[in-house]
Amino acid sequence: MPNLDNLSKIKNIIDYISYKNPYGTLLKLKGMNEVFYTGNNININRIKYYFKLKKKLGFSEQKIKRVDLRFNNRFYLEFEEEVI
């Protein structure tokens, strides 16, 4: 798995890491609902930025199931329930 050395900064809060085609690396953090699809590049700064945006946009009340971080300049969010 590439870029695992990036995870040394957050190793204490990682619940699990796995790999799933076609998503690449999956990352689950302790105490968080979300599973992150990081692709082949685990970028801690993008995960931090996601949490900053989540707070600003009021997503803290929504139950986000998965966050796809594989694409530049955007996040794809999958919610437990449909959001209207």
PyMOL Python script that loads the backbone (N, CA, C, O; Angstrom):
from pymol import cmd

cmd.read_pdbstr("""\
ATOM      1  N   MET A   1       0.852  -1.175   0.000  1.00  0.00           N
ATOM      2  CA  MET A   1       0.000   0.000   0.000  1.00  0.00           C
ATOM      3  C   MET A   1       0.899   1.239   0.000  1.00  0.00           C
ATOM      4  O   MET A   1       1.742   1.396   0.883  1.00  0.00           O
ATOM      5  N   PRO A   2       0.720   2.111  -0.980  1.00  0.00           N
ATOM      6  CA  PRO A   2       1.590   3.280  -1.079  1.00  0.00           C
ATOM      7  C   PRO A   2       1.290   4.323  -0.008  1.00  0.00           C
ATOM      8  O   PRO A   2       0.178   4.390   0.515  1.00  0.00           O
ATOM      9  N   ASN A   3       2.274   5.118   0.303  1.00  0.00           N
ATOM     10  CA  ASN A   3       2.158   6.284   1.189  1.00  0.00           C
ATOM     11  C   ASN A   3       1.740   5.955   2.609  1.00  0.00           C
ATOM     12  O   ASN A   3       1.124   6.794   3.266  1.00  0.00           O
ATOM     13  N   LEU A   4       2.040   4.799   3.094  1.00  0.00           N
ATOM     14  CA  LEU A   4       1.696   4.465   4.473  1.00  0.00           C
ATOM     15  C   LEU A   4       2.510   5.278   5.477  1.00  0.00           C
ATOM     16  O   LEU A   4       2.085   5.457   6.618  1.00  0.00           O
ATOM     17  N   ASP A   5       3.674   5.770   5.062  1.00  0.00           N
ATOM     18  CA  ASP A   5       4.478   6.580   5.963  1.00  0.00           C
ATOM     19  C   ASP A   5       3.774   7.886   6.330  1.00  0.00           C
ATOM     20  O   ASP A   5       4.074   8.473   7.369  1.00  0.00           O
ATOM     21  N   ASN A   6       2.832   8.354   5.486  1.00  0.00           N
ATOM     22  CA  ASN A   6       2.036   9.542   5.798  1.00  0.00           C
ATOM     23  C   ASN A   6       1.152   9.322   7.023  1.00  0.00           C
ATOM     24  O   ASN A   6       0.774  10.274   7.705  1.00  0.00           O
ATOM     25  N   LEU A   7       0.831   8.074   7.292  1.00  0.00           N
ATOM     26  CA  LEU A   7      -0.110   7.763   8.364  1.00  0.00           C
ATOM     27  C   LEU A   7       0.523   7.723   9.742  1.00  0.00           C
ATOM     28  O   LEU A   7      -0.186   7.577  10.738  1.00  0.00           O
ATOM     29  N   SER A   8       1.825   7.849   9.824  1.00  0.00           N
ATOM     30  CA  SER A   8       2.478   7.786  11.131  1.00  0.00           C
ATOM     31  C   SER A   8       2.010   8.907  12.058  1.00  0.00           C
ATOM     32  O   SER A   8       2.017   8.743  13.278  1.00  0.00           O
ATOM     33  N   LYS A   9       1.603  10.046  11.488  1.00  0.00           N
ATOM     34  CA  LYS A   9       1.127  11.173  12.294  1.00  0.00           C
ATOM     35  C   LYS A   9      -0.214  10.882  12.951  1.00  0.00           C
ATOM     36  O   LYS A   9      -0.515  11.433  14.011  1.00  0.00           O
ATOM     37  N   ILE A  10      -1.021  10.027  12.339  1.00  0.00           N
ATOM     38  CA  ILE A  10      -2.369   9.766  12.870  1.00  0.00           C
ATOM     39  C   ILE A  10      -2.577   8.299  13.249  1.00  0.00           C
ATOM     40  O   ILE A  10      -3.715   7.847  13.381  1.00  0.00           O
ATOM     41  N   LYS A  11      -1.496   7.566  13.423  1.00  0.00           N
ATOM     42  CA  LYS A  11      -1.616   6.121  13.664  1.00  0.00           C
ATOM     43  C   LYS A  11      -2.444   5.785  14.898  1.00  0.00           C
ATOM     44  O   LYS A  11      -3.036   4.707  14.957  1.00  0.00           O
ATOM     45  N   ASN A  12      -2.503   6.670  15.878  1.00  0.00           N
ATOM     46  CA  ASN A  12      -3.265   6.408  17.102  1.00  0.00           C
ATOM     47  C   ASN A  12      -4.769   6.537  16.919  1.00  0.00           C
ATOM     48  O   ASN A  12      -5.536   6.048  17.750  1.00  0.00           O
ATOM     49  N   ILE A  13      -5.206   7.193  15.835  1.00  0.00           N
ATOM     50  CA  ILE A  13      -6.649   7.364  15.633  1.00  0.00           C
ATOM     51  C   ILE A  13      -7.194   6.533  14.473  1.00  0.00           C
ATOM     52  O   ILE A  13      -8.357   6.686  14.099  1.00  0.00           O
ATOM     53  N   ILE A  14      -6.378   5.668  13.908  1.00  0.00           N
ATOM     54  CA  ILE A  14      -6.818   4.810  12.805  1.00  0.00           C
ATOM     55  C   ILE A  14      -7.511   3.578  13.371  1.00  0.00           C
ATOM     56  O   ILE A  14      -6.954   2.859  14.200  1.00  0.00           O
ATOM     57  N   ASP A  15      -8.729   3.350  12.909  1.00  0.00           N
ATOM     58  CA  ASP A  15      -9.467   2.147  13.295  1.00  0.00           C
ATOM     59  C   ASP A  15      -9.018   0.974  12.423  1.00  0.00           C
ATOM     60  O   ASP A  15      -8.646  -0.082  12.936  1.00  0.00           O
ATOM     61  N   TYR A  16      -9.056   1.168  11.091  1.00  0.00           N
ATOM     62  CA  TYR A  16      -8.545   0.137  10.185  1.00  0.00           C
ATOM     63  C   TYR A  16      -8.220   0.726   8.820  1.00  0.00           C
ATOM     64  O   TYR A  16      -8.694   1.801   8.452  1.00  0.00           O
ATOM     65  N   ILE A  17      -7.399  -0.009   8.083  1.00  0.00           N
ATOM     66  CA  ILE A  17      -7.046   0.317   6.706  1.00  0.00           C
ATOM     67  C   ILE A  17      -7.249  -0.960   5.902  1.00  0.00           C
ATOM     68  O   ILE A  17      -6.852  -2.045   6.327  1.00  0.00           O
ATOM     69  N   SER A  18      -7.874  -0.816   4.732  1.00  0.00           N
ATOM     70  CA  SER A  18      -8.042  -1.984   3.868  1.00  0.00           C
ATOM     71  C   SER A  18      -7.916  -1.531   2.413  1.00  0.00           C
ATOM     72  O   SER A  18      -7.693  -0.355   2.126  1.00  0.00           O
ATOM     73  N   TYR A  19      -8.062  -2.481   1.522  1.00  0.00           N
ATOM     74  CA  TYR A  19      -7.976  -2.185   0.099  1.00  0.00           C
ATOM     75  C   TYR A  19      -9.155  -2.838  -0.604  1.00  0.00           C
ATOM     76  O   TYR A  19      -9.464  -4.005  -0.364  1.00  0.00           O
ATOM     77  N   LYS A  20      -9.820  -2.068  -1.484  1.00  0.00           N
ATOM     78  CA  LYS A  20     -10.980  -2.590  -2.204  1.00  0.00           C
ATOM     79  C   LYS A  20     -10.976  -2.033  -3.627  1.00  0.00           C
ATOM     80  O   LYS A  20     -10.912  -0.820  -3.826  1.00  0.00           O
ATOM     81  N   ASN A  21     -11.043  -2.929  -4.615  1.00  0.00           N
ATOM     82  CA  ASN A  21     -11.157  -2.482  -6.005  1.00  0.00           C
ATOM     83  C   ASN A  21     -12.547  -1.947  -6.248  1.00  0.00           C
ATOM     84  O   ASN A  21     -13.481  -2.518  -5.686  1.00  0.00           O
ATOM     85  N   PRO A  22     -12.771  -0.941  -7.006  1.00  0.00           N
ATOM     86  CA  PRO A  22     -11.845  -0.052  -7.695  1.00  0.00           C
ATOM     87  C   PRO A  22     -11.456   1.162  -6.863  1.00  0.00           C
ATOM     88  O   PRO A  22     -10.827   2.079  -7.391  1.00  0.00           O
ATOM     89  N   TYR A  23     -11.806   1.200  -5.588  1.00  0.00           N
ATOM     90  CA  TYR A  23     -11.622   2.394  -4.762  1.00  0.00           C
ATOM     91  C   TYR A  23     -10.199   2.594  -4.276  1.00  0.00           C
ATOM     92  O   TYR A  23      -9.808   3.721  -3.975  1.00  0.00           O
ATOM     93  N   GLY A  24      -9.428   1.548  -4.195  1.00  0.00           N
ATOM     94  CA  GLY A  24      -8.085   1.664  -3.645  1.00  0.00           C
ATOM     95  C   GLY A  24      -8.132   1.513  -2.137  1.00  0.00           C
ATOM     96  O   GLY A  24      -8.872   0.684  -1.607  1.00  0.00           O
ATOM     97  N   THR A  25      -7.342   2.313  -1.454  1.00  0.00           N
ATOM     98  CA  THR A  25      -7.240   2.230  -0.003  1.00  0.00           C
ATOM     99  C   THR A  25      -8.487   2.780   0.677  1.00  0.00           C
ATOM    100  O   THR A  25      -8.987   3.845   0.315  1.00  0.00           O
ATOM    101  N   LEU A  26      -8.982   2.043   1.664  1.00  0.00           N
ATOM    102  CA  LEU A  26     -10.083   2.499   2.510  1.00  0.00           C
ATOM    103  C   LEU A  26      -9.510   2.788   3.889  1.00  0.00           C
ATOM    104  O   LEU A  26      -8.717   2.006   4.414  1.00  0.00           O
ATOM    105  N   LEU A  27      -9.907   3.904   4.469  1.00  0.00           N
ATOM    106  CA  LEU A  27      -9.395   4.313   5.762  1.00  0.00           C
ATOM    107  C   LEU A  27     -10.565   4.629   6.685  1.00  0.00           C
ATOM    108  O   LEU A  27     -11.460   5.391   6.319  1.00  0.00           O
ATOM    109  N   LYS A  28     -10.560   4.051   7.869  1.00  0.00           N
ATOM    110  CA  LYS A  28     -11.596   4.305   8.879  1.00  0.00           C
ATOM    111  C   LYS A  28     -10.898   4.833  10.118  1.00  0.00           C
ATOM    112  O   LYS A  28      -9.962   4.214  10.623  1.00  0.00           O
ATOM    113  N   LEU A  29     -11.357   5.990  10.612  1.00  0.00           N
ATOM    114  CA  LEU A  29     -10.787   6.600  11.801  1.00  0.00           C
ATOM    115  C   LEU A  29     -11.646   6.294  13.019  1.00  0.00           C
ATOM    116  O   LEU A  29     -12.868   6.197  12.913  1.00  0.00           O
ATOM    117  N   LYS A  30     -11.017   6.144  14.159  1.00  0.00           N
ATOM    118  CA  LYS A  30     -11.733   5.851  15.405  1.00  0.00           C
ATOM    119  C   LYS A  30     -12.677   7.002  15.748  1.00  0.00           C
ATOM    120  O   LYS A  30     -12.315   8.172  15.626  1.00  0.00           O
ATOM    121  N   GLY A  31     -13.877   6.657  16.173  1.00  0.00           N
ATOM    122  CA  GLY A  31     -14.844   7.654  16.608  1.00  0.00           C
ATOM    123  C   GLY A  31     -15.526   8.428  15.492  1.00  0.00           C
ATOM    124  O   GLY A  31     -16.304   9.339  15.774  1.00  0.00           O
ATOM    125  N   MET A  32     -15.261   8.097  14.239  1.00  0.00           N
ATOM    126  CA  MET A  32     -15.865   8.775  13.100  1.00  0.00           C
ATOM    127  C   MET A  32     -16.784   7.804  12.376  1.00  0.00           C
ATOM    128  O   MET A  32     -16.508   6.607  12.312  1.00  0.00           O
ATOM    129  N   ASN A  33     -17.879   8.327  11.829  1.00  0.00           N
ATOM    130  CA  ASN A  33     -18.811   7.491  11.080  1.00  0.00           C
ATOM    131  C   ASN A  33     -18.299   7.162   9.682  1.00  0.00           C
ATOM    132  O   ASN A  33     -18.598   6.099   9.136  1.00  0.00           O
ATOM    133  N   GLU A  34     -17.535   8.071   9.113  1.00  0.00           N
ATOM    134  CA  GLU A  34     -17.151   7.977   7.717  1.00  0.00           C
ATOM    135  C   GLU A  34     -16.070   6.938   7.461  1.00  0.00           C
ATOM    136  O   GLU A  34     -15.196   6.694   8.293  1.00  0.00           O
ATOM    137  N   VAL A  35     -16.161   6.334   6.279  1.00  0.00           N
ATOM    138  CA  VAL A  35     -15.075   5.536   5.713  1.00  0.00           C
ATOM    139  C   VAL A  35     -14.562   6.353   4.535  1.00  0.00           C
ATOM    140  O   VAL A  35     -15.350   6.829   3.718  1.00  0.00           O
ATOM    141  N   PHE A  36     -13.245   6.517   4.446  1.00  0.00           N
ATOM    142  CA  PHE A  36     -12.639   7.328   3.398  1.00  0.00           C
ATOM    143  C   PHE A  36     -12.076   6.437   2.303  1.00  0.00           C
ATOM    144  O   PHE A  36     -11.281   5.533   2.562  1.00  0.00           O
ATOM    145  N   TYR A  37     -12.507   6.711   1.062  1.00  0.00           N
ATOM    146  CA  TYR A  37     -11.895   6.090  -0.105  1.00  0.00           C
ATOM    147  C   TYR A  37     -10.774   7.029  -0.524  1.00  0.00           C
ATOM    148  O   TYR A  37     -11.030   8.129  -1.014  1.00  0.00           O
ATOM    149  N   THR A  38      -9.542   6.601  -0.334  1.00  0.00           N
ATOM    150  CA  THR A  38      -8.421   7.494  -0.614  1.00  0.00           C
ATOM    151  C   THR A  38      -7.722   7.179  -1.923  1.00  0.00           C
ATOM    152  O   THR A  38      -6.805   7.901  -2.314  1.00  0.00           O
ATOM    153  N   GLY A  39      -8.125   6.133  -2.603  1.00  0.00           N
ATOM    154  CA  GLY A  39      -7.431   5.746  -3.826  1.00  0.00           C
ATOM    155  C   GLY A  39      -6.077   5.180  -3.474  1.00  0.00           C
ATOM    156  O   GLY A  39      -5.933   4.483  -2.469  1.00  0.00           O
ATOM    157  N   ASN A  40      -5.084   5.472  -4.290  1.00  0.00           N
ATOM    158  CA  ASN A  40      -3.744   4.960  -4.035  1.00  0.00           C
ATOM    159  C   ASN A  40      -2.863   5.965  -3.316  1.00  0.00           C
ATOM    160  O   ASN A  40      -1.682   5.704  -3.083  1.00  0.00           O
ATOM    161  N   ASN A  41      -3.427   7.113  -2.964  1.00  0.00           N
ATOM    162  CA  ASN A  41      -2.661   8.160  -2.301  1.00  0.00           C
ATOM    163  C   ASN A  41      -3.394   8.601  -1.041  1.00  0.00           C
ATOM    164  O   ASN A  41      -4.456   9.216  -1.121  1.00  0.00           O
ATOM    165  N   ILE A  42      -2.839   8.294   0.102  1.00  0.00           N
ATOM    166  CA  ILE A  42      -3.452   8.709   1.365  1.00  0.00           C
ATOM    167  C   ILE A  42      -2.912  10.088   1.701  1.00  0.00           C
ATOM    168  O   ILE A  42      -1.738  10.242   2.038  1.00  0.00           O
ATOM    169  N   ASN A  43      -3.780  11.093   1.608  1.00  0.00           N
ATOM    170  CA  ASN A  43      -3.378  12.474   1.837  1.00  0.00           C
ATOM    171  C   ASN A  43      -4.071  12.975   3.104  1.00  0.00           C
ATOM    172  O   ASN A  43      -5.271  13.251   3.097  1.00  0.00           O
ATOM    173  N   ILE A  44      -3.317  13.088   4.172  1.00  0.00           N
ATOM    174  CA  ILE A  44      -3.856  13.514   5.468  1.00  0.00           C
ATOM    175  C   ILE A  44      -4.423  14.927   5.390  1.00  0.00           C
ATOM    176  O   ILE A  44      -5.426  15.221   6.040  1.00  0.00           O
ATOM    177  N   ASN A  45      -3.803  15.803   4.609  1.00  0.00           N
ATOM    178  CA  ASN A  45      -4.288  17.179   4.490  1.00  0.00           C
ATOM    179  C   ASN A  45      -5.682  17.248   3.869  1.00  0.00           C
ATOM    180  O   ASN A  45      -6.491  18.091   4.255  1.00  0.00           O
ATOM    181  N   ARG A  46      -5.965  16.368   2.914  1.00  0.00           N
ATOM    182  CA  ARG A  46      -7.315  16.342   2.314  1.00  0.00           C
ATOM    183  C   ARG A  46      -8.351  15.879   3.327  1.00  0.00           C
ATOM    184  O   ARG A  46      -9.477  16.377   3.333  1.00  0.00           O
ATOM    185  N   ILE A  47      -7.988  14.938   4.175  1.00  0.00           N
ATOM    186  CA  ILE A  47      -8.904  14.472   5.216  1.00  0.00           C
ATOM    187  C   ILE A  47      -9.172  15.592   6.216  1.00  0.00           C
ATOM    188  O   ILE A  47     -10.317  15.802   6.614  1.00  0.00           O
ATOM    189  N   LYS A  48      -8.135  16.307   6.622  1.00  0.00           N
ATOM    190  CA  LYS A  48      -8.301  17.461   7.524  1.00  0.00           C
ATOM    191  C   LYS A  48      -9.191  18.522   6.883  1.00  0.00           C
ATOM    192  O   LYS A  48     -10.067  19.084   7.539  1.00  0.00           O
ATOM    193  N   TYR A  49      -8.960  18.793   5.592  1.00  0.00           N
ATOM    194  CA  TYR A  49      -9.761  19.783   4.879  1.00  0.00           C
ATOM    195  C   TYR A  49     -11.225  19.350   4.803  1.00  0.00           C
ATOM    196  O   TYR A  49     -12.123  20.182   4.934  1.00  0.00           O
ATOM    197  N   TYR A  50     -11.467  18.071   4.594  1.00  0.00           N
ATOM    198  CA  TYR A  50     -12.836  17.561   4.576  1.00  0.00           C
ATOM    199  C   TYR A  50     -13.545  17.861   5.903  1.00  0.00           C
ATOM    200  O   TYR A  50     -14.687  18.319   5.897  1.00  0.00           O
ATOM    201  N   PHE A  51     -12.884  17.610   7.036  1.00  0.00           N
ATOM    202  CA  PHE A  51     -13.506  17.867   8.334  1.00  0.00           C
ATOM    203  C   PHE A  51     -13.771  19.355   8.546  1.00  0.00           C
ATOM    204  O   PHE A  51     -14.764  19.723   9.173  1.00  0.00           O
ATOM    205  N   LYS A  52     -12.897  20.206   8.032  1.00  0.00           N
ATOM    206  CA  LYS A  52     -13.108  21.648   8.119  1.00  0.00           C
ATOM    207  C   LYS A  52     -14.347  22.049   7.305  1.00  0.00           C
ATOM    208  O   LYS A  52     -15.180  22.823   7.776  1.00  0.00           O
ATOM    209  N   LEU A  53     -14.462  21.516   6.079  1.00  0.00           N
ATOM    210  CA  LEU A  53     -15.627  21.811   5.238  1.00  0.00           C
ATOM    211  C   LEU A  53     -16.916  21.251   5.836  1.00  0.00           C
ATOM    212  O   LEU A  53     -17.963  21.898   5.797  1.00  0.00           O
ATOM    213  N   LYS A  54     -16.829  20.067   6.378  1.00  0.00           N
ATOM    214  CA  LYS A  54     -18.003  19.431   6.985  1.00  0.00           C
ATOM    215  C   LYS A  54     -18.577  20.319   8.085  1.00  0.00           C
ATOM    216  O   LYS A  54     -19.793  20.483   8.190  1.00  0.00           O
ATOM    217  N   LYS A  55     -17.705  20.884   8.890  1.00  0.00           N
ATOM    218  CA  LYS A  55     -18.132  21.759   9.982  1.00  0.00           C
ATOM    219  C   LYS A  55     -18.774  23.040   9.436  1.00  0.00           C
ATOM    220  O   LYS A  55     -19.808  23.480   9.940  1.00  0.00           O
ATOM    221  N   LYS A  56     -18.162  23.635   8.408  1.00  0.00           N
ATOM    222  CA  LYS A  56     -18.664  24.884   7.831  1.00  0.00           C
ATOM    223  C   LYS A  56     -20.000  24.715   7.133  1.00  0.00           C
ATOM    224  O   LYS A  56     -20.847  25.606   7.183  1.00  0.00           O
ATOM    225  N   LEU A  57     -20.195  23.570   6.479  1.00  0.00           N
ATOM    226  CA  LEU A  57     -21.407  23.350   5.691  1.00  0.00           C
ATOM    227  C   LEU A  57     -22.546  22.739   6.497  1.00  0.00           C
ATOM    228  O   LEU A  57     -23.637  22.532   5.964  1.00  0.00           O
ATOM    229  N   GLY A  58     -22.312  22.452   7.756  1.00  0.00           N
ATOM    230  CA  GLY A  58     -23.373  21.922   8.598  1.00  0.00           C
ATOM    231  C   GLY A  58     -23.649  20.449   8.401  1.00  0.00           C
ATOM    232  O   GLY A  58     -24.731  19.976   8.749  1.00  0.00           O
ATOM    233  N   PHE A  59     -22.703  19.713   7.853  1.00  0.00           N
ATOM    234  CA  PHE A  59     -22.894  18.284   7.652  1.00  0.00           C
ATOM    235  C   PHE A  59     -22.762  17.488   8.943  1.00  0.00           C
ATOM    236  O   PHE A  59     -22.970  16.274   8.946  1.00  0.00           O
ATOM    237  N   SER A  60     -22.420  18.156  10.034  1.00  0.00           N
ATOM    238  CA  SER A  60     -22.223  17.417  11.281  1.00  0.00           C
ATOM    239  C   SER A  60     -23.500  16.727  11.739  1.00  0.00           C
ATOM    240  O   SER A  60     -23.437  15.712  12.433  1.00  0.00           O
ATOM    241  N   GLU A  61     -24.666  17.266  11.361  1.00  0.00           N
ATOM    242  CA  GLU A  61     -25.934  16.650  11.744  1.00  0.00           C
ATOM    243  C   GLU A  61     -26.324  15.508  10.817  1.00  0.00           C
ATOM    244  O   GLU A  61     -27.098  14.630  11.198  1.00  0.00           O
ATOM    245  N   GLN A  62     -25.800  15.519   9.624  1.00  0.00           N
ATOM    246  CA  GLN A  62     -26.094  14.463   8.672  1.00  0.00           C
ATOM    247  C   GLN A  62     -25.193  13.272   8.955  1.00  0.00           C
ATOM    248  O   GLN A  62     -24.071  13.432   9.436  1.00  0.00           O
ATOM    249  N   LYS A  63     -25.675  12.109   8.660  1.00  0.00           N
ATOM    250  CA  LYS A  63     -24.857  10.912   8.844  1.00  0.00           C
ATOM    251  C   LYS A  63     -24.217  10.548   7.514  1.00  0.00           C
ATOM    252  O   LYS A  63     -24.849   9.947   6.645  1.00  0.00           O
ATOM    253  N   ILE A  64     -22.965  10.919   7.377  1.00  0.00           N
ATOM    254  CA  ILE A  64     -22.221  10.628   6.165  1.00  0.00           C
ATOM    255  C   ILE A  64     -21.600   9.250   6.318  1.00  0.00           C
ATOM    256  O   ILE A  64     -20.915   8.960   7.298  1.00  0.00           O
ATOM    257  N   LYS A  65     -21.855   8.417   5.335  1.00  0.00           N
ATOM    258  CA  LYS A  65     -21.405   7.027   5.379  1.00  0.00           C
ATOM    259  C   LYS A  65     -20.011   6.857   4.771  1.00  0.00           C
ATOM    260  O   LYS A  65     -19.143   6.215   5.362  1.00  0.00           O
ATOM    261  N   ARG A  66     -19.805   7.438   3.586  1.00  0.00           N
ATOM    262  CA  ARG A  66     -18.528   7.305   2.891  1.00  0.00           C
ATOM    263  C   ARG A  66     -18.122   8.636   2.260  1.00  0.00           C
ATOM    264  O   ARG A  66     -18.965   9.428   1.839  1.00  0.00           O
ATOM    265  N   VAL A  67     -16.822   8.856   2.207  1.00  0.00           N
ATOM    266  CA  VAL A  67     -16.262  10.049   1.583  1.00  0.00           C
ATOM    267  C   VAL A  67     -15.228   9.588   0.562  1.00  0.00           C
ATOM    268  O   VAL A  67     -14.256   8.917   0.908  1.00  0.00           O
ATOM    269  N   ASP A  68     -15.446   9.953  -0.690  1.00  0.00           N
ATOM    270  CA  ASP A  68     -14.530   9.579  -1.763  1.00  0.00           C
ATOM    271  C   ASP A  68     -13.565  10.736  -2.000  1.00  0.00           C
ATOM    272  O   ASP A  68     -13.973  11.810  -2.442  1.00  0.00           O
ATOM    273  N   LEU A  69     -12.293  10.518  -1.706  1.00  0.00           N
ATOM    274  CA  LEU A  69     -11.261  11.549  -1.833  1.00  0.00           C
ATOM    275  C   LEU A  69     -10.361  11.319  -3.042  1.00  0.00           C
ATOM    276  O   LEU A  69      -9.299  11.934  -3.141  1.00  0.00           O
ATOM    277  N   ARG A  70     -10.759  10.461  -3.946  1.00  0.00           N
ATOM    278  CA  ARG A  70      -9.869  10.062  -5.031  1.00  0.00           C
ATOM    279  C   ARG A  70      -9.696  11.113  -6.112  1.00  0.00           C
ATOM    280  O   ARG A  70      -8.752  11.026  -6.897  1.00  0.00           O
ATOM    281  N   PHE A  71     -10.568  12.095  -6.177  1.00  0.00           N
ATOM    282  CA  PHE A  71     -10.551  13.050  -7.281  1.00  0.00           C
ATOM    283  C   PHE A  71     -10.041  14.405  -6.802  1.00  0.00           C
ATOM    284  O   PHE A  71     -10.364  14.849  -5.700  1.00  0.00           O
ATOM    285  N   ASN A  72      -9.249  15.050  -7.638  1.00  0.00           N
ATOM    286  CA  ASN A  72      -8.728  16.378  -7.297  1.00  0.00           C
ATOM    287  C   ASN A  72      -9.847  17.406  -7.241  1.00  0.00           C
ATOM    288  O   ASN A  72     -10.774  17.374  -8.051  1.00  0.00           O
ATOM    289  N   ASN A  73      -9.754  18.307  -6.291  1.00  0.00           N
ATOM    290  CA  ASN A  73     -10.643  19.469  -6.172  1.00  0.00           C
ATOM    291  C   ASN A  73     -12.100  19.144  -5.886  1.00  0.00           C
ATOM    292  O   ASN A  73     -12.964  19.991  -6.114  1.00  0.00           O
ATOM    293  N   ARG A  74     -12.403  17.945  -5.395  1.00  0.00           N
ATOM    294  CA  ARG A  74     -13.788  17.637  -5.032  1.00  0.00           C
ATOM    295  C   ARG A  74     -13.843  16.421  -4.114  1.00  0.00           C
ATOM    296  O   ARG A  74     -12.951  15.572  -4.097  1.00  0.00           O
ATOM    297  N   PHE A  75     -14.933  16.379  -3.352  1.00  0.00           N
ATOM    298  CA  PHE A  75     -15.236  15.252  -2.484  1.00  0.00           C
ATOM    299  C   PHE A  75     -16.589  14.700  -2.907  1.00  0.00           C
ATOM    300  O   PHE A  75     -17.491  15.469  -3.240  1.00  0.00           O
ATOM    301  N   TYR A  76     -16.740  13.413  -2.898  1.00  0.00           N
ATOM    302  CA  TYR A  76     -18.048  12.796  -3.114  1.00  0.00           C
ATOM    303  C   TYR A  76     -18.490  12.205  -1.794  1.00  0.00           C
ATOM    304  O   TYR A  76     -17.753  11.453  -1.156  1.00  0.00           O
ATOM    305  N   LEU A  77     -19.712  12.556  -1.387  1.00  0.00           N
ATOM    306  CA  LEU A  77     -20.237  12.113  -0.103  1.00  0.00           C
ATOM    307  C   LEU A  77     -21.393  11.154  -0.317  1.00  0.00           C
ATOM    308  O   LEU A  77     -22.253  11.389  -1.166  1.00  0.00           O
ATOM    309  N   GLU A  78     -21.415  10.084   0.442  1.00  0.00           N
ATOM    310  CA  GLU A  78     -22.526   9.141   0.424  1.00  0.00           C
ATOM    311  C   GLU A  78     -23.160   9.175   1.811  1.00  0.00           C
ATOM    312  O   GLU A  78     -22.498   8.899   2.812  1.00  0.00           O
ATOM    313  N   PHE A  79     -24.446   9.514   1.862  1.00  0.00           N
ATOM    314  CA  PHE A  79     -25.164   9.632   3.122  1.00  0.00           C
ATOM    315  C   PHE A  79     -25.902   8.341   3.453  1.00  0.00           C
ATOM    316  O   PHE A  79     -26.259   7.574   2.558  1.00  0.00           O
ATOM    317  N   GLU A  80     -26.128   8.104   4.746  1.00  0.00           N
ATOM    318  CA  GLU A  80     -26.911   6.930   5.165  1.00  0.00           C
ATOM    319  C   GLU A  80     -28.339   7.023   4.659  1.00  0.00           C
ATOM    320  O   GLU A  80     -28.940   6.022   4.270  1.00  0.00           O
ATOM    321  N   GLU A  81     -28.872   8.234   4.670  1.00  0.00           N
ATOM    322  CA  GLU A  81     -30.230   8.464   4.184  1.00  0.00           C
ATOM    323  C   GLU A  81     -30.169   9.508   3.077  1.00  0.00           C
ATOM    324  O   GLU A  81     -29.242  10.316   3.021  1.00  0.00           O
ATOM    325  N   GLU A  82     -31.149   9.482   2.214  1.00  0.00           N
ATOM    326  CA  GLU A  82     -31.204  10.455   1.121  1.00  0.00           C
ATOM    327  C   GLU A  82     -31.370  11.855   1.684  1.00  0.00           C
ATOM    328  O   GLU A  82     -32.193  12.083   2.571  1.00  0.00           O
ATOM    329  N   VAL A  83     -30.588  12.789   1.169  1.00  0.00           N
ATOM    330  CA  VAL A  83     -30.659  14.179   1.596  1.00  0.00           C
ATOM    331  C   VAL A  83     -31.387  14.964   0.529  1.00  0.00           C
ATOM    332  O   VAL A  83     -31.049  14.879  -0.651  1.00  0.00           O
ATOM    333  N   ILE A  84     -32.378  15.723   0.935  1.00  0.00           N
ATOM    334  CA  ILE A  84     -33.165  16.516  -0.033  1.00  0.00           C
ATOM    335  C   ILE A  84     -32.892  17.984   0.182  1.00  0.00           C
ATOM    336  O   ILE A  84     -33.449  18.826  -0.523  1.00  0.00           O
TER     337      ILE A  84
END
""", "prot")
cmd.dss("prot")
cmd.show_as("cartoon", "prot")
cmd.util.cbc("prot")
cmd.orient("prot")
